[in-house]
C-alpha cells in the first residue's frame, strides 16, 4: 500500500474518534518534509481559532534544527490559545506517528500552558 494512502487511512480513523468543541478545540498538526503547521480548530463551527507554522518570521529567524522549530511552533500556538482563553484541547497528530517533530509540537504546547 502506498505510504500516503496508509497515512490518510490512519488520519480518517483518528478523526472519526475525536473532534474539537468551542471549550476544547482540536490541535491539528500537519507535517511536510520541510515545514510544520499547527491549528486550533473548533469543529462544531468549522473555524480555526489560532494557528502557527514554522514559516512565521520569528521562527524562521531562529537557525535551529527542524525538531527545535517544531517545539517553537507548539509554544507559539499555545501562547495564542492562552491569549484567547483556551487552556485545554485534544491533540490530532494527523496520521503521523507521535514521534520526532509531531511530539516536539505537543511538548512545546504543553510547556506553554495547553493541557491535553
N, C-alpha and C positions, 0 to 999 in steps of 0.2 A: 504494500500500500504506500502511496506517495506520502512523504513527510507532512506536507501542508494539509492534505486531506485528513490525515490522522489527528493533527493538532486541532483542526476545525471540528472534528467529531468530539474531541475532549472538551473543547470550548462550549459547544452546544450542550453537552451533558452537564457541565458546571452551571451554565446559565439557566437550565431547567430548575435547578435547585435553589439558586439564590437570586434575589432581586433587591434593589435599593428602594428605600422609602424616604420621605422628607426628613424624618427624625434620624434615620440610619441609612445613609446613602451607600452606594456601591463604589468602592475604589477599584477602578478598572485599569489594568496595566497592559500596554501594548509595547512589544519589544521588536525592533527591527535589528538588522545587523549592526547599524551604526548608531542609532538613537534609541531613546526610551521615552514613553509618554505615559502620564497618569492622569486620570479624570475621576472626579467625584460625581456620580450620576444618580439622579432621582428618577427611578424607573416608573413611578406612578404618574409623573407628568412628562417624562421623556426629556428632561433638561439636564444640562451639565452645570453643576454648582461651582466647581473650581477645577482648574487644570494646571498642569506643569509639564514641561518637557526638557530634554537635555539640549534643546535648541534655544532656550532663553538666554539673554545676554549675560546675566550674572553667572550662569552655569557654564556657558561656552568660554567665558573669560578664565575659568579655572582650568589649568592644564593638568588634569589628573586622569587616571585610567577610567574606563567605562563603568566599572563597578562602583567607583567612588562618585562618579557623576550620577549614577542611579540613586545612590543614597541621598545626594543633594536634591534630586527630583522629588524623592519621598518627603524630605524635610520641607521643600517648597510647597507642595500640595497640602501638607498638614498645616503649615502656617496659614495658608489661605483658608483652609477649612475652619480652623480655630477662630480666625477673624470673623467668619460667618456664623459662629456659634455652634458648629458641628464638632462633637468630640468622639463619637462612635461611628463606625462604618463596618461594612462587610467587604472582605478582600476578594477580588476576582483576578486570578492570575492569568486569565485569557488563554488557557490551554497550554501555557508554558509550565515547565517544571518549577516548583518552588525551590529555586537554587540560583546562585550567582546573582545576576543583575535584578531579577524579579524579587529575590529575597532581600537584596540591598534596598530596594524601594520600600518594602514593608518595614524593614528595620529603621530606615530614616524617618518614615511616617510615625512609627511608634515613639521614637526618641523626641519628635517634635510635638507630641501630645495627642495623637489619634489613638483610639483603642479599637481593636478588632480581634 
